[in-house]
Amino acid sequence: MSQEAAAQPAAPAKSRKLLIIIVAVLVVAGGGGGAYWKFFAKSADPAAVAAKKKPTLPPAMLSFDPFVVNLADGGTPRFLRVTLGLVVEGEKQAKEFSENAVVRTKVRSSLLELLSQQQASELITQAGKDALKKSIIERAKHDAEELEVNDVLFTEFIVQ
């Protein structure tokens, strides 16, 4: 009987060790699976892969001569004098645009038309300038389809 009594308390100690080992193995496996998911499985996202593959070129600037236009305000004649530059992707695009007189003139003409449709009350606000920038980008992309315009920078902006 003494042997049976000694054997009974040893059984719960073995099952407790086994339980601790199983929990430890599950924690390690879960951590390993989480690390795999974070670092390897998510990087196979097509958008992330495409973004990594596309090389980013240093930006280039396309400068224009100053624009002077009458604004579309009724009553008192108002005018806008603006000098702007288009930020494009890469020197290659800038060079191609500069060498193509037809496309360059087409873009300038389109921008003159756009600027002359503006009103002074809209242009003096920051929201008006931001909307004008968006419109300029859209016009330039439409008129020069191969041109990737990223931003418009004003170097002179006078409303009078």
C-alpha positions as a LaTeX table, in Angstrom:
\begin{tabular}{lrrr}
\hline
Residue & $x$ (\AA) & $y$ (\AA) & $z$ (\AA) \\
\hline
Met1 & 0.00 & 0.00 & 0.00 \\
Ser2 & 2.80 & 2.35 & 0.63 \\
Gln3 & 3.90 & 2.03 & $-2.96$ \\
Glu4 & 0.42 & 2.91 & $-4.22$ \\
Ala5 & 0.27 & 5.97 & $-2.00$ \\
Ala6 & 3.66 & 7.14 & $-3.30$ \\
Ala7 & 2.64 & 6.61 & $-6.95$ \\
Gln8 & $-0.56$ & 8.70 & $-6.72$ \\
Pro9 & 1.06 & 12.07 & $-5.92$ \\
Ala10 & 3.65 & 11.63 & $-8.72$ \\
Ala11 & 0.96 & 11.35 & $-11.42$ \\
Pro12 & $-0.33$ & 14.96 & $-11.11$ \\
Ala13 & 3.24 & 16.36 & $-11.28$ \\
Lys14 & 3.84 & 14.59 & $-14.63$ \\
Ser15 & 0.56 & 15.87 & $-16.11$ \\
Arg16 & 1.36 & 19.44 & $-14.95$ \\
Lys17 & 4.78 & 19.30 & $-16.66$ \\
Leu18 & 3.19 & 17.95 & $-19.81$ \\
Leu19 & 0.59 & 20.75 & $-19.75$ \\
Ile20 & 3.31 & 23.40 & $-19.34$ \\
Ile21 & 5.31 & 21.92 & $-22.23$ \\
Ile22 & 2.24 & 21.86 & $-24.51$ \\
Val23 & 1.39 & 25.50 & $-23.68$ \\
Ala24 & 5.01 & 26.56 & $-24.30$ \\
Val25 & 5.07 & 24.79 & $-27.67$ \\
Leu26 & 1.80 & 26.49 & $-28.69$ \\
Val27 & 3.10 & 29.94 & $-27.66$ \\
Val28 & 6.34 & 29.46 & $-29.62$ \\
Ala29 & 4.46 & 28.14 & $-32.67$ \\
Gly30 & 1.98 & 31.03 & $-32.53$ \\
Gly31 & 4.80 & 33.57 & $-32.26$ \\
Gly32 & 6.63 & 31.98 & $-35.18$ \\
Gly33 & 3.48 & 31.96 & $-37.29$ \\
Gly34 & 2.77 & 35.60 & $-36.44$ \\
Ala35 & 6.32 & 36.61 & $-37.35$ \\
Tyr36 & 6.06 & 34.75 & $-40.64$ \\
Trp37 & 2.78 & 36.47 & $-41.44$ \\
Lys38 & 4.11 & 39.91 & $-40.59$ \\
Phe39 & 7.40 & 39.73 & $-42.47$ \\
Phe40 & 6.87 & 37.26 & $-45.32$ \\
Ala41 & 3.21 & 36.62 & $-46.14$ \\
Lys42 & 2.15 & 40.28 & $-46.21$ \\
Ser43 & 5.03 & 41.33 & $-48.47$ \\
Ala44 & 3.45 & 39.29 & $-51.28$ \\
Asp45 & 0.70 & 41.95 & $-51.52$ \\
Pro46 & 0.55 & 42.93 & $-55.24$ \\
Ala47 & 0.26 & 46.66 & $-54.55$ \\
Ala48 & 3.29 & 46.60 & $-52.26$ \\
Val49 & 5.30 & 44.61 & $-54.79$ \\
Ala50 & 4.36 & 47.00 & $-57.60$ \\
Ala51 & 5.30 & 50.01 & $-55.49$ \\
Lys52 & 8.69 & 48.50 & $-54.73$ \\
Lys53 & 9.38 & 47.63 & $-58.39$ \\
Lys54 & 8.54 & 51.07 & $-59.80$ \\
Pro55 & 11.72 & 53.12 & $-59.73$ \\
Thr56 & 11.24 & 56.68 & $-58.63$ \\
Leu57 & 13.14 & 59.20 & $-60.67$ \\
Pro58 & 14.29 & 62.49 & $-59.23$ \\
Pro59 & 11.77 & 65.21 & $-60.10$ \\
Ala60 & 12.44 & 67.77 & $-62.82$ \\
Met61 & 10.98 & 71.23 & $-63.34$ \\
Leu62 & 9.31 & 72.57 & $-66.47$ \\
Ser63 & 9.34 & 76.36 & $-66.30$ \\
Phe64 & 7.08 & 78.62 & $-68.31$ \\
Asp65 & 7.33 & 82.29 & $-69.19$ \\
Pro66 & 5.04 & 84.44 & $-67.03$ \\
Phe67 & 1.33 & 84.33 & $-67.81$ \\
Val68 & $-0.61$ & 87.62 & $-67.79$ \\
Val69 & $-4.37$ & 87.27 & $-68.29$ \\
Asn70 & $-7.53$ & 89.27 & $-67.76$ \\
Leu71 & $-9.72$ & 87.56 & $-65.19$ \\
Ala72 & $-13.39$ & 86.69 & $-65.72$ \\
Asp73 & $-14.60$ & 89.17 & $-63.09$ \\
Gly74 & $-17.54$ & 91.35 & $-64.04$ \\
Gly75 & $-17.31$ & 95.08 & $-63.60$ \\
Thr76 & $-13.81$ & 96.27 & $-62.69$ \\
Pro77 & $-11.14$ & 94.81 & $-64.96$ \\
Arg78 & $-8.83$ & 92.53 & $-62.99$ \\
Phe79 & $-5.77$ & 90.65 & $-64.13$ \\
Leu80 & $-3.53$ & 87.83 & $-62.99$ \\
Arg81 & 0.20 & 87.59 & $-63.45$ \\
Val82 & 1.55 & 84.17 & $-62.57$ \\
Thr83 & 4.81 & 82.38 & $-63.17$ \\
Leu84 & 4.62 & 78.66 & $-62.62$ \\
Gly85 & 6.57 & 75.47 & $-63.00$ \\
Leu86 & 5.38 & 71.93 & $-63.48$ \\
Val87 & 7.12 & 69.25 & $-61.43$ \\
Val88 & 7.45 & 66.15 & $-63.61$ \\
Glu89 & 8.94 & 62.73 & $-63.08$ \\
Gly90 & 12.48 & 62.61 & $-64.40$ \\
Glu91 & 14.77 & 64.67 & $-66.59$ \\
Lys92 & 13.88 & 62.55 & $-69.62$ \\
Gln93 & 10.25 & 63.74 & $-69.57$ \\
Ala94 & 11.36 & 67.33 & $-69.06$ \\
Lys95 & 13.74 & 67.15 & $-72.00$ \\
Glu96 & 11.16 & 65.55 & $-74.31$ \\
Phe97 & 8.59 & 68.20 & $-73.37$ \\
Ser98 & 11.04 & 71.07 & $-73.88$ \\
Glu99 & 12.07 & 69.78 & $-77.31$ \\
Asn100 & 8.51 & 69.34 & $-78.60$ \\
Ala101 & 7.38 & 72.89 & $-79.48$ \\
Val102 & 3.89 & 71.82 & $-80.54$ \\
Val103 & 3.05 & 70.09 & $-77.26$ \\
Arg104 & 4.66 & 72.87 & $-75.22$ \\
Thr105 & 2.62 & 75.54 & $-77.06$ \\
Lys106 & $-0.53$ & 73.44 & $-76.76$ \\
Val107 & $-0.08$ & 73.18 & $-72.98$ \\
Arg108 & 0.68 & 76.91 & $-72.65$ \\
Ser109 & $-2.41$ & 77.82 & $-74.70$ \\
Ser110 & $-4.60$ & 75.54 & $-72.61$ \\
Leu111 & $-3.24$ & 77.05 & $-69.40$ \\
Leu112 & $-3.92$ & 80.58 & $-70.70$ \\
Glu113 & $-7.52$ & 79.60 & $-71.36$ \\
Leu114 & $-7.84$ & 78.08 & $-67.89$ \\
Leu115 & $-6.29$ & 81.08 & $-66.14$ \\
Ser116 & $-8.51$ & 83.58 & $-67.98$ \\
Gln117 & $-11.63$ & 81.76 & $-66.73$ \\
Gln118 & $-10.72$ & 82.37 & $-63.07$ \\
Gln119 & $-12.15$ & 85.02 & $-60.77$ \\
Ala120 & $-10.08$ & 87.18 & $-58.42$ \\
Ser121 & $-12.27$ & 86.39 & $-55.39$ \\
Glu122 & $-11.48$ & 82.68 & $-55.77$ \\
Leu123 & $-7.77$ & 83.08 & $-56.51$ \\
Ile124 & $-6.95$ & 85.10 & $-53.40$ \\
Thr125 & $-7.88$ & 82.20 & $-51.09$ \\
Gln126 & $-5.71$ & 79.18 & $-50.42$ \\
Ala127 & $-8.54$ & 76.87 & $-51.44$ \\
Gly128 & $-8.78$ & 78.72 & $-54.76$ \\
Lys129 & $-5.05$ & 78.34 & $-55.39$ \\
Asp130 & $-5.22$ & 74.62 & $-54.53$ \\
Ala131 & $-8.14$ & 74.12 & $-56.92$ \\
Leu132 & $-6.23$ & 76.00 & $-59.62$ \\
Lys133 & $-3.21$ & 73.73 & $-59.11$ \\
Lys134 & $-5.40$ & 70.64 & $-59.56$ \\
Ser135 & $-6.94$ & 72.10 & $-62.71$ \\
Ile136 & $-3.51$ & 72.94 & $-64.13$ \\
Ile137 & $-2.28$ & 69.38 & $-63.48$ \\
Glu138 & $-5.36$ & 67.92 & $-65.21$ \\
Arg139 & $-5.00$ & 70.22 & $-68.22$ \\
Ala140 & $-1.29$ & 69.52 & $-68.61$ \\
Lys141 & $-1.83$ & 65.76 & $-68.40$ \\
His142 & $-4.64$ & 65.98 & $-70.93$ \\
Asp143 & $-2.69$ & 68.07 & $-73.44$ \\
Ala144 & 0.62 & 66.22 & $-73.04$ \\
Glu145 & $-0.46$ & 62.63 & $-72.46$ \\
Glu146 & 3.06 & 61.28 & $-71.98$ \\
Leu147 & 3.76 & 63.87 & $-69.26$ \\
Glu148 & 3.48 & 62.75 & $-65.64$ \\
Val149 & 2.87 & 66.00 & $-63.71$ \\
Asn150 & 3.24 & 65.61 & $-59.93$ \\
Asp151 & 2.86 & 69.20 & $-58.73$ \\
Val152 & 2.55 & 72.84 & $-59.72$ \\
Leu153 & 4.78 & 75.44 & $-58.11$ \\
Phe154 & 3.99 & 79.14 & $-58.27$ \\
Thr155 & 7.03 & 81.42 & $-58.25$ \\
Glu156 & 4.99 & 84.57 & $-58.85$ \\
Phe157 & 1.27 & 85.08 & $-58.20$ \\
Ile158 & $-0.22$ & 88.57 & $-58.47$ \\
Val159 & $-3.92$ & 89.34 & $-58.62$ \\
Gln160 & $-4.73$ & 92.98 & $-59.31$ \\
\hline
\end{tabular}
